[in-house]
Amino acid sequence: MDYAYQSRHPLTQLAAMVTQTNATPVAEDPWFADSGANQHITANLEQLTLAQSYTGQEHVAVGNGQAHRDSTGLHLRQSKYIDDLLHRTKMIGAKPYPSPCSSGLKLSAHDGEPLSAAQIIEYRQPVGALQYCTLTHPDIAFSVNQLCQHMHCPRSTHWSAAKWVLRYLKGTIDNGLWYQKGSLTLQVYCDSDWAGNSDDRRSTTGYGVFFGSCLVSSTAKKQTVVAHSSTEAEYQA
């Protein structure tokens, strides 16, 4: 999942294209149509323009999140979107958890019991919505990447892992990205886990690009080929 946005279409044209593509709802509940994008993303896509000047407002709605600006910097978060997600999944009363996954957790396509058709839908909808949460919560990108690899045939262990992420978001609902003035240095942090996927032995790469102290791009994705050593996995990252 690469969140660095690149496109030759202006945002107003892109909004029209997405609206046309999503003209036919894919679910009875519009909040979950296209994993929540129709209602929360498409309607506000025209607001996402870097050319728009700051109007002096302290709180501004941007896409499916909120932007709060003061004299020290800019805080981007998705508190309302996450709160809505927790209500929809009936996890609003769940006990918060301090991490998005357990240490050393490796999801397999063969662990756990198969889910029913209704349970598969219950799994796919919130996991699809969690992809949008990674925009301001890059700390869940690895866990969401693992969950998305099992969208075709999720099992009970995958659903439990998804609830784990939701419990983590419950305790960090107001967290987000903080942007402030600082040094004009570009820093990149990159890492990979060797043969982290127990099914196909492929590794997962993750990186974060910082401009000063501000995160401007992040990615967590599975490598396309099997690495024969940890050195090769790091090189491919």
MARKEMAR-996047 format. One record per residue (C-alpha): x negated, y negated, z. Coordinates in Angstrom, 3 decimals. Last residue first. Example, Ala and Ser with C-alpha at 12.3 -4.5 7.8 and 13.67 -1.06 7.14 Angstrom:
2
[node [-13.670; 1.060; 7.140]]
[node [-12.300; 4.500; 7.800]]
# end
This chain:
237
[node [-13.477; 3.326; 0.168]]
[node [-15.008; 5.677; -2.381]]
[node [-18.407; 5.260; -0.727]]
[node [-16.978; 5.931; 2.739]]
[node [-15.379; 9.159; 1.509]]
[node [-18.641; 10.144; -0.180]]
[node [-20.522; 9.631; 3.057]]
[node [-17.885; 11.619; 4.978]]
[node [-18.521; 14.532; 2.626]]
[node [-16.944; 16.365; -0.296]]
[node [-14.398; 13.620; -1.015]]
[node [-11.154; 14.765; -2.666]]
[node [-9.851; 12.370; -5.295]]
[node [-7.177; 9.627; -5.425]]
[node [-7.855; 8.211; -1.972]]
[node [-4.854; 7.719; 0.269]]
[node [-3.870; 4.159; 1.066]]
[node [-4.072; 1.540; 3.826]]
[node [-4.552; -2.023; 2.581]]
[node [-4.993; -5.521; 3.914]]
[node [-5.206; -9.054; 2.516]]
[node [-5.388; -12.614; 3.879]]
[node [-6.186; -12.032; 7.560]]
[node [-7.213; -15.355; 9.109]]
[node [-10.296; -15.740; 11.346]]
[node [-12.425; -17.241; 8.563]]
[node [-10.916; -15.825; 5.418]]
[node [-10.443; -12.219; 6.479]]
[node [-10.053; -9.180; 4.215]]
[node [-8.900; -5.938; 5.825]]
[node [-9.595; -2.420; 4.636]]
[node [-8.218; 1.088; 4.949]]
[node [-8.962; 4.251; 3.028]]
[node [-7.348; 7.630; 3.657]]
[node [-9.119; 10.863; 2.798]]
[node [-7.906; 13.833; 0.749]]
[node [-7.962; 17.348; 2.157]]
[node [-4.758; 18.308; 0.252]]
[node [-2.585; 19.532; 3.126]]
[node [-4.613; 18.551; 6.202]]
[node [-4.807; 14.922; 5.143]]
[node [-7.641; 13.228; 7.043]]
[node [-10.291; 14.770; 4.812]]
[node [-12.788; 12.067; 5.865]]
[node [-11.201; 9.074; 7.542]]
[node [-11.976; 5.767; 5.874]]
[node [-13.273; 2.332; 6.803]]
[node [-13.491; -1.222; 5.482]]
[node [-13.896; -4.659; 7.027]]
[node [-14.266; -7.653; 4.699]]
[node [-15.365; -11.139; 5.739]]
[node [-15.097; -14.405; 3.800]]
[node [-16.427; -17.514; 5.515]]
[node [-14.744; -20.911; 5.471]]
[node [-14.944; -21.368; 9.247]]
[node [-11.825; -22.259; 11.150]]
[node [-8.400; -23.824; 10.954]]
[node [-5.568; -21.624; 12.142]]
[node [-3.463; -18.722; 10.948]]
[node [-1.910; -16.206; 13.321]]
[node [-0.227; -13.079; 11.965]]
[node [2.524; -11.379; 13.926]]
[node [3.639; -10.277; 17.358]]
[node [7.148; -11.099; 18.554]]
[node [8.458; -7.538; 18.260]]
[node [5.379; -5.987; 19.876]]
[node [7.084; -3.739; 22.454]]
[node [9.949; -2.679; 20.173]]
[node [7.479; -2.392; 17.304]]
[node [5.693; 0.402; 19.192]]
[node [8.978; 2.200; 19.792]]
[node [9.722; 1.959; 16.063]]
[node [6.307; 3.445; 15.259]]
[node [6.973; 6.401; 17.581]]
[node [10.397; 6.824; 16.024]]
[node [8.647; 7.353; 12.675]]
[node [6.371; 9.973; 14.270]]
[node [9.416; 11.857; 15.574]]
[node [10.938; 11.755; 12.091]]
[node [7.712; 13.160; 10.645]]
[node [7.649; 15.974; 13.207]]
[node [11.241; 16.893; 12.347]]
[node [10.550; 17.310; 8.647]]
[node [10.500; 14.978; 5.652]]
[node [10.706; 16.307; 2.090]]
[node [10.299; 13.619; -0.578]]
[node [9.508; 10.815; 1.889]]
[node [6.522; 12.732; 3.264]]
[node [3.681; 10.505; 2.034]]
[node [5.620; 7.470; 3.281]]
[node [5.132; 8.548; 6.901]]
[node [1.334; 8.631; 6.608]]
[node [1.247; 5.185; 4.995]]
[node [3.535; 3.914; 7.736]]
[node [1.048; 5.122; 10.357]]
[node [-1.907; 3.526; 8.557]]
[node [-0.096; 0.210; 8.012]]
[node [1.094; -0.090; 11.639]]
[node [-1.663; -2.527; 12.682]]
[node [-0.969; -4.575; 9.547]]
[node [2.069; -5.970; 11.390]]
[node [2.998; -9.175; 9.520]]
[node [3.338; -7.629; 6.055]]
[node [3.444; -4.159; 7.631]]
[node [7.074; -4.807; 8.582]]
[node [8.037; -4.635; 4.902]]
[node [6.861; -1.013; 4.706]]
[node [8.905; -0.281; 7.835]]
[node [12.088; -0.764; 5.804]]
[node [11.261; 2.256; 3.652]]
[node [10.596; 4.251; 6.805]]
[node [13.937; 3.051; 8.193]]
[node [15.914; 4.292; 5.164]]
[node [13.983; 7.457; 4.398]]
[node [14.459; 9.100; 7.779]]
[node [18.217; 8.615; 8.133]]
[node [18.597; 9.772; 4.530]]
[node [16.651; 12.935; 5.362]]
[node [18.838; 13.400; 8.445]]
[node [21.967; 13.456; 6.309]]
[node [20.486; 16.069; 3.962]]
[node [19.387; 18.198; 6.918]]
[node [15.818; 18.073; 8.161]]
[node [13.322; 20.933; 7.928]]
[node [11.708; 21.994; 11.235]]
[node [8.210; 20.998; 12.268]]
[node [4.860; 21.198; 10.535]]
[node [4.530; 22.241; 6.873]]
[node [4.136; 18.892; 5.079]]
[node [1.469; 17.935; 7.584]]
[node [1.049; 14.835; 9.719]]
[node [-2.317; 14.260; 11.355]]
[node [-2.319; 12.560; 14.772]]
[node [-5.844; 12.030; 16.116]]
[node [-4.768; 9.560; 18.790]]
[node [-1.001; 9.232; 18.999]]
[node [0.774; 6.753; 16.786]]
[node [1.988; 3.142; 16.712]]
[node [0.351; 2.327; 20.080]]
[node [1.544; 0.859; 23.417]]
[node [5.010; 2.480; 23.376]]
[node [8.231; 0.632; 24.122]]
[node [11.092; 2.581; 25.788]]
[node [14.054; 2.865; 23.475]]
[node [17.105; 0.631; 23.942]]
[node [16.868; -0.982; 20.499]]
[node [16.278; 2.415; 18.908]]
[node [19.773; 2.869; 17.460]]
[node [18.287; 2.986; 13.938]]
[node [20.336; -0.018; 12.819]]
[node [19.678; -1.867; 16.080]]
[node [15.916; -1.315; 15.823]]
[node [15.921; -2.497; 12.200]]
[node [17.847; -5.665; 13.081]]
[node [15.342; -6.419; 15.850]]
[node [12.514; -5.820; 13.376]]
[node [14.017; -8.254; 10.859]]
[node [14.700; -10.832; 13.565]]
[node [11.162; -10.677; 14.965]]
[node [9.385; -10.797; 11.607]]
[node [6.332; -12.946; 12.414]]
[node [4.098; -15.644; 10.942]]
[node [2.364; -18.052; 13.339]]
[node [0.747; -21.219; 11.950]]
[node [-1.897; -23.294; 13.721]]
[node [-2.924; -25.355; 16.747]]
[node [-0.743; -28.446; 16.301]]
[node [2.383; -26.378; 15.816]]
[node [3.846; -24.127; 13.155]]
[node [6.312; -21.277; 13.432]]
[node [7.056; -19.165; 10.352]]
[node [9.860; -16.622; 10.366]]
[node [10.339; -13.405; 8.478]]
[node [12.465; -11.707; 5.803]]
[node [11.552; -14.262; 3.112]]
[node [10.310; -17.374; 4.882]]
[node [12.536; -18.935; 7.551]]
[node [10.959; -22.119; 8.946]]
[node [10.495; -23.126; 12.585]]
[node [8.528; -26.251; 13.552]]
[node [9.827; -28.308; 10.649]]
[node [7.467; -31.007; 9.377]]
[node [8.247; -30.538; 5.704]]
[node [5.096; -28.615; 4.752]]
[node [4.552; -28.748; 1.005]]
[node [5.826; -26.115; -1.405]]
[node [3.113; -25.169; -3.909]]
[node [2.460; -21.860; -2.151]]
[node [5.861; -20.594; -3.171]]
[node [7.741; -17.894; -1.278]]
[node [11.086; -19.666; -0.961]]
[node [12.275; -18.260; -4.279]]
[node [12.140; -14.769; -2.762]]
[node [14.867; -15.555; -0.239]]
[node [17.799; -13.586; -1.661]]
[node [15.520; -10.839; -2.951]]
[node [13.782; -10.071; 0.328]]
[node [16.245; -9.530; 3.183]]
[node [19.458; -8.533; 1.432]]
[node [18.153; -6.578; -1.501]]
[node [14.888; -5.430; 0.086]]
[node [16.317; -3.346; 2.918]]
[node [14.915; -0.008; 1.723]]
[node [16.334; -0.540; -1.771]]
[node [19.813; -0.692; -0.283]]
[node [19.453; -0.324; 3.487]]
[node [20.973; -3.656; 4.433]]
[node [23.517; -3.259; 1.617]]
[node [25.223; -0.368; 3.467]]
[node [27.057; 1.656; 0.856]]
[node [23.776; 2.659; -0.739]]
[node [22.026; 2.295; -4.074]]
[node [23.581; -1.049; -4.937]]
[node [23.727; -1.914; -8.658]]
[node [22.294; -5.372; -9.348]]
[node [18.915; -4.348; -7.953]]
[node [17.053; -4.699; -11.240]]
[node [18.845; -7.955; -12.068]]
[node [18.026; -9.437; -8.658]]
[node [14.409; -8.280; -8.958]]
[node [14.056; -9.955; -12.362]]
[node [15.729; -13.156; -11.147]]
[node [13.387; -13.303; -8.135]]
[node [10.388; -12.729; -10.424]]
[node [11.468; -15.661; -12.600]]
[node [11.602; -17.957; -9.560]]
[node [8.296; -16.525; -8.317]]
[node [6.467; -17.348; -11.556]]
[node [5.448; -14.232; -13.544]]
[node [1.771; -13.418; -14.172]]
[node [1.573; -11.388; -10.980]]
[node [-0.849; -10.570; -8.177]]
[node [0.117; -10.255; -4.515]]
[node [-2.482; -8.659; -2.205]]
[node [-0.285; -6.372; -0.144]]
[node [-1.790; -3.098; -1.235]]
[node [0.000; 0.000; 0.000]]
# end
